[in-house]
């Protein structure tokens, strides 16, 4: 066999192995992205910020204050999700 024919086969085997590696990478990437697409963005955000623990919340309390030349103003409220009440 000539050395040119041997080199050509060697290059084609190398090319084939690169092609197979690329296809394997693409299939792994595709499977990963499909798994992530199973949840909407809203579901992903909710899970990130603890929606699974929402049942443990007794109350959410919120107060804000504003100081202006006219004086101070503040508002406060409390939401109890178990009772579905806002005070």
Backbone as numpy.savetxt, mean C-alpha at the origin, in Angstrom:
# Nx Ny Nz CAx CAy CAz Cx Cy Cz
34.26 -29.07 -35.36 33.43 -27.89 -35.36 34.30 -26.66 -35.36
33.79 -25.66 -36.00 34.55 -24.42 -36.04 34.33 -23.65 -34.76
35.27 -22.78 -34.45 35.13 -21.99 -33.24 34.02 -20.96 -33.38
33.71 -20.55 -34.62 32.63 -19.59 -34.85 31.29 -20.23 -34.51
31.09 -21.49 -34.91 29.85 -22.19 -34.59 29.70 -22.42 -33.10
30.78 -22.72 -32.42 30.76 -22.92 -30.97 30.43 -21.62 -30.26
31.02 -20.52 -30.73 30.73 -19.20 -30.13 29.27 -18.81 -30.36
28.76 -19.12 -31.53 27.36 -18.77 -31.83 26.42 -19.52 -30.90
26.69 -20.83 -30.68 25.85 -21.61 -29.78 26.00 -21.11 -28.35
27.19 -20.73 -27.98 27.44 -20.22 -26.64 26.66 -18.94 -26.40
26.68 -18.05 -27.41 25.93 -16.79 -27.32 24.43 -17.04 -27.30
23.97 -18.01 -28.09 22.53 -18.27 -28.11 22.08 -18.87 -26.79
22.89 -19.73 -26.16 22.56 -20.26 -24.84 22.53 -19.16 -23.80
23.49 -18.24 -23.88 23.53 -17.13 -22.94 22.30 -16.23 -23.13
21.96 -15.96 -24.40 20.80 -15.15 -24.72 19.53 -15.81 -24.19
19.43 -17.14 -24.38 18.27 -17.88 -23.92 18.15 -17.84 -22.39
19.27 -17.96 -21.70 19.22 -17.92 -20.24 18.83 -16.52 -19.75
19.31 -15.45 -20.42 18.89 -14.09 -20.06 17.40 -13.91 -20.31
16.92 -14.44 -21.42 15.50 -14.33 -21.75 14.65 -15.05 -20.71
15.05 -16.25 -20.31 14.30 -16.99 -19.30 14.32 -16.27 -17.95
15.46 -15.69 -17.59 15.54 -14.95 -16.34 14.62 -13.74 -16.37
14.57 -13.04 -17.50 13.70 -11.87 -17.64 12.23 -12.28 -17.54
11.86 -13.38 -18.20 10.48 -13.84 -18.13 10.09 -14.26 -16.72
11.00 -14.91 -16.02 10.72 -15.30 -14.64 10.53 -14.07 -13.77
11.36 -13.05 -13.96 11.22 -11.82 -13.19 9.89 -11.15 -13.47
9.50 -11.12 -14.73 8.23 -10.50 -15.09 7.05 -11.25 -14.48
7.11 -12.57 -14.47 5.99 -13.33 -13.91 5.89 -13.12 -12.41
7.02 -13.01 -11.72 7.00 -12.74 -10.28 6.44 -11.35 -10.02
6.88 -10.36 -10.79 6.39 -8.99 -10.64 4.90 -8.94 -10.91
4.44 -9.63 -11.93 3.03 -9.64 -12.28 2.19 -10.24 -11.16
2.65 -11.33 -10.58 1.90 -11.97 -9.48 1.84 -11.05 -8.27
2.93 -10.35 -7.98 2.96 -9.44 -6.84 2.00 -8.28 -7.06
2.01 -7.68 -8.26 1.15 -6.53 -8.51 -0.32 -6.94 -8.53
-0.63 -8.17 -8.98 -2.03 -8.62 -8.96 -2.51 -8.81 -7.54
-1.65 -9.28 -6.65 -2.02 -9.44 -5.25 -2.31 -8.08 -4.62
-1.53 -7.07 -4.97 -1.73 -5.74 -4.42 -2.97 -5.09 -5.00
-3.34 -5.45 -6.23 -4.51 -4.86 -6.85 -5.80 -5.40 -6.25
-5.73 -6.46 -5.44 -6.91 -7.02 -4.83 -7.58 -6.05 -3.87
-6.86 -5.08 -3.33 -7.42 -4.11 -2.41 -7.44 -2.74 -3.08
-8.52 -2.01 -2.83 -8.58 -0.64 -3.35 -7.64 0.24 -2.53
-7.39 1.42 -3.01 -6.53 2.36 -2.30 -7.14 2.69 -0.94
-8.45 2.86 -0.91 -9.12 3.18 0.36 -8.94 2.05 1.37
-9.03 0.79 0.90 -8.84 -0.34 1.80 -7.40 -0.41 2.31
-6.44 -0.11 1.43 -5.04 -0.12 1.84 -4.77 0.95 2.89
-5.33 2.15 2.70 -5.15 3.24 3.66 -5.82 2.87 4.99
-7.03 2.33 4.92 -7.74 1.95 6.14 -6.96 0.90 6.93
-6.42 -0.09 6.24 -5.63 -1.11 6.94 -4.37 -0.52 7.54
-3.73 0.39 6.81 -2.51 1.02 7.30 -2.76 1.80 8.59
-3.91 2.45 8.68 -4.21 3.27 9.85 -5.07 2.57 10.89
-5.19 1.23 10.80 -5.76 0.46 11.90 -7.24 0.17 11.87
-7.84 0.04 10.72 -9.28 -0.25 10.67 -9.60 -1.57 11.35
-8.66 -2.50 11.37 -8.90 -3.79 12.01 -9.07 -3.66 13.52
-8.58 -2.59 14.11 -8.69 -2.36 15.56 -9.80 -1.37 15.91
-10.62 -0.99 14.95 -11.64 0.03 15.16 -12.63 -0.37 16.25
-12.91 -1.64 16.40 -13.86 -2.10 17.41 -13.38 -1.86 18.84
-12.09 -1.61 19.02 -11.55 -1.37 20.36 -11.67 0.08 20.80
-12.09 0.97 19.92 -12.18 2.40 20.23 -13.41 2.67 21.09
-13.20 3.29 22.23 -14.31 3.69 23.10 -14.87 5.03 22.66
-13.97 6.00 22.37 -14.42 7.33 21.98 -13.28 8.06 21.27
-13.68 9.01 20.43 -12.73 9.91 19.79 -13.08 11.31 20.25
-12.12 11.97 20.86 -12.33 13.32 21.39 -11.51 14.31 20.57
-12.12 15.46 20.26 -11.45 16.44 19.44 -11.74 17.84 19.98
-10.72 18.65 20.09 -10.87 20.04 20.52 -10.00 20.92 19.64
-10.53 22.05 19.22 -9.70 23.02 18.50 -9.90 24.39 19.11
-8.86 25.19 19.04 -8.85 26.54 19.62 -8.41 27.53 18.57
-9.00 28.71 18.61 -8.60 29.81 17.74 -8.44 31.06 18.60
-7.29 31.69 18.46 -7.08 32.97 19.11 -7.05 34.04 18.03
-7.92 35.02 18.18 -7.97 36.12 17.20 -8.08 37.43 17.97
-7.98 38.55 17.27 -8.13 39.84 17.95 -9.48 39.97 18.66
-10.49 39.27 18.20 -11.81 39.34 18.84 -11.88 38.51 20.11
-10.94 37.59 20.29 -10.95 36.75 21.48 -10.64 35.31 21.14
-10.88 34.46 22.11 -10.61 33.04 21.93 -11.91 32.30 21.64
-11.80 31.36 20.74 -12.94 30.51 20.41 -12.45 29.06 20.47
-13.24 28.19 21.05 -12.87 26.77 21.03 -14.12 25.93 20.84
-13.93 24.80 20.26 -15.00 23.83 20.08 -14.44 22.47 20.49
-15.29 21.67 21.04 -14.90 20.33 21.42 -16.04 19.38 21.14
-15.73 18.18 20.76 -16.74 17.16 20.57 -16.16 15.80 20.87
-17.07 14.87 21.13 -16.68 13.49 21.41 -17.62 12.56 20.66
-17.04 11.63 19.93 -17.81 10.65 19.18 -17.60 9.29 19.80
-18.68 8.64 20.17 -18.63 7.29 20.70 -19.21 6.35 19.64
-18.35 5.67 18.87 -18.86 4.84 17.79 -19.71 3.66 18.26
-19.47 3.14 19.43 -20.26 2.01 19.93 -21.69 2.42 20.23
-21.88 3.67 20.71 -23.22 4.19 21.01 -23.77 4.98 19.83
-22.93 5.25 18.85 -23.28 6.09 17.69 -23.80 7.44 18.15
-23.06 8.06 19.07 -23.47 9.38 19.58 -22.32 10.36 19.48
-22.69 11.61 19.25 -21.73 12.71 19.21 -22.17 13.74 20.23
-21.27 14.13 21.12 -21.59 15.11 22.16 -20.69 16.31 21.97
